[in-house]
Amino acid sequence: MKSINLTAAALAVGLGMSQAQAITCDGINTYPDWPQTNWQGAPTHANTNDKMQHQNKLYQANWWTQSEPGTSSAWQYLGRCDSNTRITPFERHGQLSVCDTGLCNERQEKIQLRGMSSHGLQWYGLGKCLTDLSFDTLAVDWQADIIRLSMYVQEGGYATNPEKFTDEMNKLIDMASQRGLYVLVDWHQLTPGDPNANLELAKRFFTDIVTANKHRKNIIYDIANEPNNVTWTAVREYSEQIIPVIRAIQSDAIVLVGTHGWATFGHSSGGSVEDVLNDPVPFNNIMYTFHFYAASHQDSYRSVLDKASDLLPVFVSEWGAQNYDGDGSNDRISTQKYIDLMKRKKISWTNWNYSDDFRSGAIWKRNTCANQNFVDSQLKESGVWLKDWIGEGR
């Protein structure tokens, strides 16, 4: 896309042209054409502050090195050597809205967003698995539409330092927005399972985050990850407390509401889709979340997703190819059935998770984030599959 269109999209998501444009790499050596020579005059290394381009990325040496750019801490990532021809997801779709049982673009065409969820920001967040390079990898190399940013409430998360984690969330939203991605802000309450237990913290969090980002049109808010051991009525009552907080600041914000039974419309706890149908959240522009782990959640769960998405707006905000704990063997057959169902019905999704955690559900091999080496050879089995599924038809 030409720069005039990029400017319009940049303004819409609240960033400047200087942030959105690519870095020029003209005249910079391309690896393995080293900028420095040995005593025999052969190119062999880079010195401190030398720049090199490799795989369409620009790097600067932190010290004397003979390592391949991007494979070790000897190199600092500076940006991509792009030509400004990539159309970003936000440029393609604009401001989204909920239409009937789906998600629609600014032309009121039903679309499917496909992307990744972070792991907990307190463990794998800013400066770890979420960096300029990892965001570029997801946005450009993978051609993802969306990133889910998982703000755990407990387990060393938001409740321990609201100011710190609010600042981190805002920085990550900005980094994703610079790349034209949609952002799903995930209030990752889990234990306790009743979202009302964190009601005042949730009000504070969403007030601060929505206020800071009310100028953006690419943000979706998930107000309760995986409610569990709680009735649907209690979740609906919680939503009636939180959604007005968001809408008072940004009246057209899309809001996701987690369903009971660990976001299964109650299926994991003896409930059903009828619980929600008979007692819906009384606001427009909202969607209900469904989560699955394909090795554990087989045909009966697929039937729930199929039925719910016929009747209600559904967003699959977390899923994996493994067991329900995000670990174990990947079930390709069961997962492909889910992928086909979501593709056919244009159900948007984000996969768990974009980190190098030891579990099989984390797509990167261990120490990928520490080394900032986000290349295909560092993908686990599920990561190879996810890159293909996200990029299908791009």
Order of alpha helices (4+ residues) and beta strands (2+ residues): alpha-alpha-beta-beta-beta-beta-beta-alpha-beta-beta-beta-beta-alpha-alpha-beta-alpha-beta-alpha-beta-alpha-beta-alpha-alpha-beta-alpha-beta-alpha-beta-alpha-alpha
